[in-house]
Structure formats: C-alpha cells, structure tokens
C-alpha cells in the first residue's frame, strides 16, 4: 500500500512581516509619488451621498449637469456694477 506524502504547507507572513530575499538597498523612496499624484484625482464621497449614486459614471454626469446649471444661472444673477454710460439730458 502506498503511503500518502503531504507537502509542507507554506506559512503566510503574519501582519507586516515580509519574506526573506528582498533587496531594498537601491530603492528610492517616493520615486513615482509626483507622477501618481498628478494623474490621480480621488474624491471620497460621504456615505449618505454615495448612497444616491450607483457608480462613478452617474456621479460625473450629475456634476456635469450641475456645472451647466451653474453657468446658465450665473449669467442671470450677476448684478450690474452701476458703471454704465450716463445719459445726458438733451
């Protein structure tokens, strides 16, 4: 009868421990930081706001519509500075 042999199970590193064998002697801290920050615009919504939107496409659509409304109403609500041409009595 053949005996079953079992392979030794690999242990997962606990917590923040890393496996041996990594060489960070030539590593540069923050090498790509500026590039990532420049190309990533992450906006975190509050939970109550996030409930109203199912995905980022819907959020973008709502914000674009809000910008259009803002542009349209700004022209309607701007007040005159009162510095128009004065009319002289004829």
Buried (B, 14 or more C-beta within 10 A) or exposed (E): EEEEEEEEEEEEEEEEEEEEEEEEEEEEEEEEEEEEEEEEEEEEEEEEEEEEBEEEEEBEEEEEEEEEEEEEEEEEEEEEEEEEEEEEEE
